Structure formats: structure tokens, C-alpha cells
Amino acid sequence: MDQQTGDKLEGQIMDCEEIKSILPHRYPFLLVDRIIELERAKRIVGIKNVTINEEFFQGHFPQKHVMPGVLIIEALAQVAGVMMLREPENQGKLAFFMTIDQVKFRKIVVPGDQLRLEVNVVRWKTRTGKVHGEAKVDGKVVCEADLTFSLVDAQ
């Protein structure tokens, strides 16, 4: 995305290294592999490739591997965080959950799935933001939620 014009960009906008320059999360808790769409302060789409090598699959569940729903929500939050924290006025800040509402889990996510994490801004203010997120696999919604964040200084 062009920061000066606010133009919508598509394709691989950010790789994992660029995402790490914005988010404080690191392995094994960084749950976004790349950003593929970005419309400044409006919409962002990220990708999480779910592999059998994820640490959480060792115990969730050994006989039937299922990605924990809370981690799908966290992946949506991280994508939203990329959009909010990349803004010049928010650099050096952290985004913390205030509320999580209207959560629905519709299908399980298993190794080999690719999560498409779509986040749309509902409201964005100086210190808070509210977004609606949908996680999809093969075009079908597997999870959706409304997330409200508070932006605070990292120090």
C-alpha cells in the first residue's frame, strides 16, 4: 500500500520478516506468514499456513490434530495488529485486547489448511480500534469475531 495515497495493494505486501518488524510476536507465537492485501485503515488480509510442525499439535489433540480456536482468534488479532501498528503514529506501541465479541467457530482447522485471515475496520480512534475478522479455509468461514484493541506505549 502506498502510505501517502492510501491506495489498495494486493499480492504479497509483507513477508514474515516485514511482519516481525511491526509485531512483537516471535516463534512459536507469530501466527501470520504474510500479508497479501492491505487497504490503509480499512482492511487487511493475511495468510497463516497451518503445518503439522506446529508445537500445539503435540497436545491438541494427539489422535486428531485440531488448531485451537483461541489461536485462530490470535492470528486474526495479529493481522489487525499489523494494520494498526504500521501506521506512523502507532509505531512503538503495542495492541492489547479489550474485548472479544460475537465469536463463532464453524469448522475445525487441521494441518495442511491455509487460513485466510480477513480483517475489516469497524471503528478506529487514536487509542482504540474495533475490527471484524473472519478466518477462512478454501473460501469457507471457519471462525469470525469482533475484536476491540487498546493501543499503549511499549515502554
C-alpha positions as semicolon CSV with decimal commas, in nm:
position;residue;x (nm);y (nm);z (nm)
1;M;0,000;0,000;0,000
2;D;0,115;0,347;-0,076
3;Q;0,115;0,526;0,261
4;Q;0,086;0,869;0,102
5;T;-0,211;0,792;-0,119
6;G;-0,378;0,517;0,081
7;D;-0,414;0,310;-0,235
8;K;-0,523;-0,051;-0,201
9;L;-0,248;-0,301;-0,274
10;E;-0,276;-0,674;-0,347
11;G;-0,027;-0,958;-0,384
12;Q;0,243;-1,032;-0,129
13;I;0,257;-0,699;0,052
14;M;0,461;-0,816;0,352
15;D;0,662;-1,127;0,419
16;C;0,736;-1,273;0,761
17;E;1,042;-1,054;0,818
18;E;0,847;-0,737;0,749
19;I;0,569;-0,856;0,980
20;K;0,827;-0,916;1,255
21;S;0,946;-0,557;1,216
22;I;0,593;-0,444;1,317
23;L;0,469;-0,708;1,564
24;P;0,650;-0,807;1,885
25;H;0,549;-1,174;1,846
26;R;0,810;-1,441;1,771
27;Y;0,820;-1,815;1,718
28;P;0,625;-2,012;1,825
29;F;0,365;-1,740;1,874
30;L;0,388;-1,547;1,548
31;L;0,079;-1,673;1,364
32;V;0,094;-1,474;1,039
33;D;0,311;-1,583;0,746
34;R;0,238;-1,299;0,506
35;I;0,008;-1,009;0,426
36;I;-0,150;-1,025;0,081
37;E;-0,395;-0,732;0,079
38;L;-0,392;-0,401;0,258
39;E;-0,619;-0,101;0,236
40;R;-0,491;0,157;0,481
41;A;-0,702;0,186;0,799
42;K;-0,984;-0,011;0,632
43;R;-0,896;-0,371;0,552
44;I;-0,613;-0,624;0,564
45;V;-0,576;-0,988;0,464
46;G;-0,311;-1,221;0,598
47;I;-0,216;-1,584;0,547
48;K;-0,129;-1,850;0,803
49;N;-0,010;-2,183;0,664
50;V;-0,104;-2,448;0,919
51;T;0,156;-2,727;0,927
52;I;0,189;-3,049;1,122
53;N;0,507;-2,900;1,272
54;E;0,310;-2,652;1,486
55;E;0,401;-2,707;1,852
56;F;0,039;-2,702;1,967
57;F;-0,042;-3,015;1,763
58;Q;0,169;-3,223;2,002
59;G;-0,106;-3,198;2,261
60;H;-0,414;-3,070;2,073
61;F;-0,503;-3,347;2,004
62;P;-0,256;-3,634;1,956
63;Q;-0,513;-3,858;1,779
64;K;-0,693;-3,581;1,584
65;H;-0,489;-3,267;1,527
66;V;-0,706;-2,954;1,556
67;M;-0,580;-2,595;1,568
68;P;-0,705;-2,439;1,893
69;G;-0,976;-2,181;1,833
70;V;-0,806;-1,928;2,058
71;L;-0,504;-1,938;1,826
72;I;-0,724;-1,869;1,525
73;I;-0,855;-1,562;1,713
74;E;-0,496;-1,466;1,798
75;A;-0,398;-1,497;1,429
76;L;-0,683;-1,259;1,337
77;A;-0,567;-1,020;1,610
78;Q;-0,210;-1,028;1,482
79;V;-0,324;-0,940;1,130
80;A;-0,525;-0,650;1,275
81;G;-0,217;-0,552;1,474
82;V;-0,008;-0,530;1,158
83;M;-0,258;-0,284;1,009
84;M;-0,278;-0,068;1,323
85;L;0,086;-0,076;1,432
86;R;0,234;0,000;1,091
87;E;0,080;0,348;1,096
88;P;0,349;0,610;1,174
89;E;0,162;0,745;1,478
90;N;0,138;0,393;1,627
91;Q;0,498;0,277;1,580
92;G;0,650;0,180;1,913
93;K;0,310;0,089;2,056
94;L;0,150;-0,244;2,148
95;A;-0,207;-0,353;2,083
96;F;-0,388;-0,528;2,369
97;F;-0,730;-0,695;2,366
98;M;-1,009;-0,505;2,539
99;T;-1,299;-0,722;2,426
100;I;-1,373;-1,017;2,202
101;D;-1,738;-1,043;2,094
102;Q;-1,962;-1,241;1,863
103;V;-1,714;-1,529;1,831
104;K;-1,829;-1,819;1,616
105;F;-1,632;-2,130;1,529
106;R;-1,782;-2,301;1,225
107;K;-1,529;-2,566;1,119
108;I;-1,212;-2,721;1,254
109;V;-0,869;-2,625;1,118
110;V;-0,621;-2,907;1,063
111;P;-0,263;-2,949;0,938
112;G;-0,239;-2,865;0,569
113;D;-0,503;-2,595;0,583
114;Q;-0,425;-2,240;0,480
115;L;-0,602;-1,975;0,686
116;R;-0,703;-1,662;0,500
117;L;-0,737;-1,401;0,775
118;E;-0,960;-1,112;0,665
119;V;-0,995;-0,812;0,895
120;N;-1,217;-0,508;0,837
121;V;-1,212;-0,195;1,050
122;V;-1,536;-0,117;1,230
123;R;-1,403;0,182;1,427
124;W;-1,056;0,329;1,463
125;K;-0,964;0,602;1,710
126;T;-0,634;0,733;1,844
127;R;-0,606;0,483;2,132
128;T;-0,858;0,212;2,042
129;G;-0,978;0,015;1,746
130;K;-1,255;-0,232;1,672
131;V;-1,239;-0,479;1,385
132;H;-1,440;-0,766;1,246
133;G;-1,232;-1,066;1,149
134;E;-1,305;-1,380;0,950
135;A;-1,076;-1,678;0,913
136;K;-1,143;-1,885;0,602
137;V;-1,018;-2,215;0,464
138;D;-1,091;-2,285;0,097
139;G;-1,330;-1,989;0,087
140;K;-1,541;-2,115;0,381
141;V;-1,559;-1,926;0,711
142;V;-1,409;-2,133;0,992
143;C;-1,415;-1,857;1,256
144;E;-1,535;-1,500;1,294
145;A;-1,519;-1,245;1,575
146;D;-1,534;-0,878;1,665
147;L;-1,212;-0,765;1,837
148;T;-1,154;-0,440;2,026
149;F;-0,799;-0,323;2,099
150;S;-0,629;-0,066;2,312
151;L;-0,306;0,088;2,183
152;V;-0,044;0,159;2,453
153;D;0,318;0,270;2,455
154;A;0,557;-0,026;2,456
155;Q;0,773;0,124;2,735
